[in-house]
Amino acid sequence: MLDFNYLNILVGIDGSKTAAKAVRQAITIAEHNHARLTIVAIINDREILGVSKAALIGFGNVNQSTIDEVKSRFQRLVHKYELMAKDHGLDVNAFVTSGDPKNQLAHELVDEAHVDAIVVGATGANFVDRMTMGSTAAFVIAQAPCDVFVVHRDSLV
């Protein structure tokens, strides 16, 4: 792998298999560049509650303990990936936050952590979904002021 002198790598996770592959790829990139790795799960505050398939909690099931369980699930996942990165000797920052994943990944977190490369997993969204709401990966590619690596579901990583 070529050395591009990345110093701060950001990887966003959502619990999918593709995100797991993205973390492994981000670890590899960070290792080769001796870079700091930031691992973040962004709970989409617009999709946490609703009736769509994307909603994490359906209407009628909402209470504070249910919301806390969603956050706890992401915290456990982020911690697992943090330990994986530390096992590779990386300096890592890992956390869970909420908001709009697209803007957080493409703008806010890039600025806060001085990110110079982002690794995201490609979604399995169908054509209609991508045309109507756009995928997070497509938004980040178009909007981020740094390099973006997209890991596909069927890649061999």
Protein Blocks (a to p, Z undefined) as FASTA:
>chain_A
ZZehiabdcdddehiaklmmmmmmmmmmmmmnopacdddddddfklmgcjbfklmbdghi
acfklmmmmmmmmmmmmmmmmmmmmmnopacdddddedjfklmmmmmmmmmnopabdcdd
ddfbdfklmmmnopfklmmmmmpccdcddddfklcZZ
